[in-house]
């Protein structure tokens, strides 16, 4: 049976780029080789990092803390872009986050390629697609999803609402011995998660690709149901393959893409183009009928207009001078005056640095300028004892208040080894 989905899919996987149109698959050099048509572009981003992590920070600062941890651990030696697939508040200052991370340089390259393309392209990280497939299994108890391709096995474990684990398992090559070891690694990851979290993973769903092996050959003591997902026939290089990956991709929502909201809306709006064309055709016909019915009236009005032009010319000679449009210029000058009076970012940082106690470190500093005030958010930690930490925190607030800042929110939490605080200040622009 032929696939009726007219959308084109571009898959960048394991250093190769494929174009899937209907049931036909072909390898291409790069994205710009796709001549025309809207596409979903799915990429593993050149084997970058996708994982689940628990961060000691509020939900709104989770991505910033992930970037900091990845650079401090040495996994990246350049600025990092973090694409969040799922995150959830785990405690007062703890967040679970499932993400894909790769260099900002690489992120800019991908979005530039998409921007230069004539048609609409939606960008999907590979693990975002796998997360969407896992959610569509609609299980309330933990299950595992494994996408095996080349010498890799991408593993994600969770329920329809929660992600518990994500990892890419790797073998040295695609020999039978190495692939057997790859599946043993997948099995070990699942059983380790079960032991550490005291859960049970009863089902393992398998997604395959054109170069996938025959699947796991586990011993009989593996009490888990291994379920291949629904496959379809894909033609590639003159051969037919039974592949489940694109079958699963076609069930996903365009809103899982990391593209802009306008591009997502455009993807769905194109389905309405035939209906809109019919509506526009009817509107044109109605306008034509209206034109014919009003053409005679228009002729009469034209004659009346010509008769009135002499009177209009006479009135224009005695018309008063027009008022000079000064309001926009005055508004612009006032805006410049407000900007000049607003404290600079350097001034704000200096005020905070001079007020902070010595043993306090700032994890996140956010400064926003609005029309009438400066809004500041500070999230930090201190390793002093409670008495010293709290007294220092009070002095910190008092100093900033003396310098004209107003406290909008103040939170001070103490744990066993350290204290942390979240404070919001505002300062009016006079």
N, C-alpha and C positions, 0 to 999 in steps of 0.2 A: 504493500500500500504506500502510495506517495505521500510525503509530508506536505500539508497545506500551508504550513507556516512560511510566509513570504519574507520574513526578516532574515537578514544575513548575520552570521555570528563569526567573529574573528577570535581565535584562541591562540594566545602566546604561552607556550608550555615547553619547558625543558630545552630552551634555546631555539625552538622552532615556532613558526607562525603559520596557522591554518585558517582557511576560509571555508565556512560551511554554509551552503545555500541549498535549502531543501534537504535532499538526501545525498548531496554530492559534496565531497570534501577534497580540497586541494591545498597544497603547501605554497605559500607566497613568501616573498622576501621581507616585506614590511607592510605596515598598515596602509601607506599611501598607494600600494599596488591595487587596492580595491577600487575599481573604476567609479562606481556610483552606487547609491542606495544607502539607506540608514542601517546602522549596525550596532550590535552589542559587542563590545571589546572586552574579553575576559583575559586576565593576565596573572601569571605568578610573579610578576615584577622581578624577573631575573633571580629567582630563588632567594628572596629576602625573607624577613622574619615575620611569622604569624604565630601568635601564642596567646594563652590565657595568663593573666597576672593579677595579683592582689597588691594594691597600692595603699600606703598609709597617707591618704589625702582625701579631701572632699571630692564628690563626683565632678564638680566643675573644674577641678585642677588635675584630674587623673591623667589627661594626655600630656600635660607639662611634666608631671613626675615620671611618666614612662620615658619621655625623651631624655630626662636627666639620668635615669637609671641605666638606660641603654648606652649612653655615652660614658658614664662613669665605669661601667663594667668592661669597656673596651670593644663592645660589639660593633660600634660605629665610631669612626674618627672624624666625622663631619656632621653638619646639621641634619636632623632627622625629621621626617614627616610621619605622623602617626594617623592612620585611618582606623577609626573605631567602628567595629561591627556590632558590638553589644557591650553595655556596662550597667552595673547595678550597685547601689549603695549596700555595703555589707555591715557597716557600723557607723558610729558617729563621725569618724574621720578615716574610714576604710572603704575602699571601692574595689569591686571585681571588674576587670576590663578585658575584653577580647579584641585584639587589634592586629593590624598588619603595619609593619614599620619598614621604611626604606629611606635612602638619602633624599633630601629636598631637591638636590640636583637632578636625580632621576625622576622625581615627581614632576618637576617643571618640564622635563623633556617629554613625558607622556602627554601632559595637558597641552603642550605646544603642538605636538603632532595632531591631536584631536582638533585643536582650534584651526589649524591650517586646512583641514579636510572640508570639502564643500558640503557634505551631508551631515546629518545629525548622528553623533556617536555617543553611546553611553558606556562608561568605563566601570568594570566590575573587578575588584580583587578576587582571586580564586577562592580564598577562604570565606569571602562574603557569600559567594554562590553556594559553597558547601554548607554554610550556616543556614541559608535559605532552604536547601534540600532537607537538612536535619529537621527544621521547624515543620516542614510539610509532612513529615512522618507522623506528626501530631501525637507523640507519645508523652504521657505525663510521668513516666518512669525513665531512668537513664538508658539511652541506647548509643551505639557507636556507628559512625559513618566513616568508611575508608574509601578513598579514591586512589587506586593503584595505577601508576603510569611509569614507563621506562624503569629506572631503578629507585623510584620513590613511592612512598605510600603516605598520603595526607590523611591524618586521623583527627576526628573531632568527636567529642563525647558530650552529651547533654540531653535535655528534654526540649519540649516545644517552647519553653519559656526561659531556660537557664543553660549556660555553657559551663561545663566543668573542666574541660581539658582540650587542648589543641596542640598538634605537633606534626612535623614532617619527618618521617623515618626514611633513612637513606641506606642503600646497599652500595658496595664498591662497583659492581657491574651487574649485568642481567643474566649471569650464569644460573643454572638450576640451584646450585649450592647457596649462592648469595641471595637468591630470591626466597629460598626457604628460610634463611636467616632473617630476611626482611620481615616476613610474616611472623616469625618468632618474636621480633622486636615489637611489632604491633600488639601481639598477645601479651607480652610482658608489660607494656604501657597500660593496657586495659586492666590487667589483674593488679598492678601496683596501685592504680587509682582506686580500684574497688577496696583494697586493703586500707589505704590511707584515709578514705572518706567513708568507709563502712557502708558501701552501697553495692548493688548488684546490677551488672549490665547483662541483660538477657538476650539482646538481639544486636547483631552486627550487620549493617547494610553495606553492600559493596557497589561502588561505581567503577566502571571500567573504561578503558580507552583503546585505541587501535593497537597499541603496543603492550597492553596488559597481559600478564601471565594467566595461568589457569586458576588462580585463586589459592587460598590457604589450604594446606594439607596437615591439619592439626590432628593430634591423637584423639582417641575416643573419650578421654577424660575432660575434654573441653565442652562443658555443658552450656553452650550458647548456640542460638540459632543464627546461622550465616545465611543471609537473604540477599541474593543478587537483585538489583533494581531493574525495572522494566527496560528492555533493550529495543533498538531499532536498527534497521539495515542502513549502513553508510557505505557509499562507494568511494574508494580512494585508490588512485593509481591502477585502475582496472580491476580491483578486487573488492569484494563485499565483506564488511565487518559488522558484527553485532555489537553495538556500542550503546551504553546507557547514559553516558555523560550529557550529551546534547538533549536527550529525552528529558532529563531532569532539569536542565537549564531552561528549556522552553516553558516550564511551569512556574518560573520565578517572576517576581514583580520588578518592573523597571525602577521602582523606588529604592531598591537595594543598591543601585549604582552610586558611585561617589561623584557623579557629575553634578552640575548645577541644577537647582529646581526647575529653571526654565527649560533646560534640555530634557528633563524627565517628563514635564508636561507636554512638550512638543512631541515626544515619542507616542503618547496616547492620543494626542489631538489629530495625528495623521490618520488614525483609523476613521475619524469622522469626516475626512476630506470628501468622499463621495456624497455623503448626505449634505454637506455644506455646499457642494457644487450644485446640487438640485435646488437647494434653497435660494442660492444666488441666481440661478436661471429663472426661477419663478419671480424673484424680485425684479429681474431685468424686464420680464414680460409685463409685469404690473406697471413698472415705470414707463414702458413704451405706450401702454394703453393710456396712462395718465398724461403722457406727453401729447398724444393725439387729442384728448378731450380738452386740454387746456391751451392748445396752440392758438385757437381763435381768440381766447381771452388774452393771451399774451400779445397778440397783434394789436388789440384794442388798447392795452396798457402801454404799448410802445408808442402809439400815436399820442396818447395823453402825456406821455413822458416828453416827447419832442415839443409839445405845446408848452410844457411847464419849464423847459430848460432856460428860456429867457428870464422867467421870474426867479429861478434859482441863481442865475448869474448876477442879477440885481441884488439879491439878498446877500450873496457872498462878498460883494464890494463893501457892505457896511458891517460885516461880521467883526466882532471884537478879537483882539489878539489872543492867541492860545497860551495857556499857562505853561510855564517851563517845567518839564518833568524832573523835579529835583529829589523826589522822595526816595527813589532807588539809590541814588548817589549818597544821600544822607544816611540811609540804612547801611550802606557798605562802609562808610567812614565810621559809623558807630561800632560796627563789627570789628574793624581794625583797632579801635580804641579799647574794646573789651579784651582783644587778644593781647594788646600791649600791657594791660593791667593784670592779666592772668599770670600766676607764678609759673615759671618755667619748670620743665621736667627735672632739670638739674637742681633747682631750688628745692623741689619736693623731696628728691632723693637725699640731698644734704640735710634737710630738716629731720628726716627719718633716721639717717645714719648717726647724727649727733644725739638723737634722743634714745636710741636703742642701747640697752645694757650690753656689756662686753661679751657675755657668754651666750648671747642670743644670735641665732642665724635665721635669715629670711629665706623661705623656700619659694614664695610667690609674691611678687609686687605688681599690682595692676593699677594704672593711673588713666582715668578717662576725663576728658574735658567736655563739658556740656555748655550750653549757652550762658548760664549764670553762675556755674560753680565747677570746682574740680572734685571728682570722686576718686577715692583711693581705697584699695583693698590690700591688706597685708596678711600673709599666712606664714607663720614662723614657729621655731622650736627653740627650747633652752634646756640645758642639762643641769642647771642649778637646782638646789633643793627647793621645795615648794615655797618656803618663806622668802628666800632670796629672789626666786623667779617671779613670784607674785608682786613683791615690792618693786622690783625692777620694772615689771610690766605697768604698774600704777604710775611710776615716775615717767615712764615712756609716754603714757597717755597725757599726763599733766603737762609735760613739756610741749607736746604738740597742741594742746588746747591753748596754752599761753601764746603760741605763735599764730593763733587765729583759726585753728582747725576745730571742727565740730565732730564729736563721736556719733556715728550713725548706728553702729553695731559693735558689740564687744563680746567675744567668747574666749574664755581661758579654761583649758582642760588640762588635768594632771594625770599622768600615767606613772608607772612604777619607776622608770628610769629617766623620764623627761616630761616636760610640760610643753604644750603647744597652744597657740592662740590664733584667732582670726578676728581682725578688726577692720571696720570700715570708717573712714573719715570723709568729711566734706569741707570744702573751703569756698566761701562765696567770692565771686569776682566783683570787686567794687567798681 
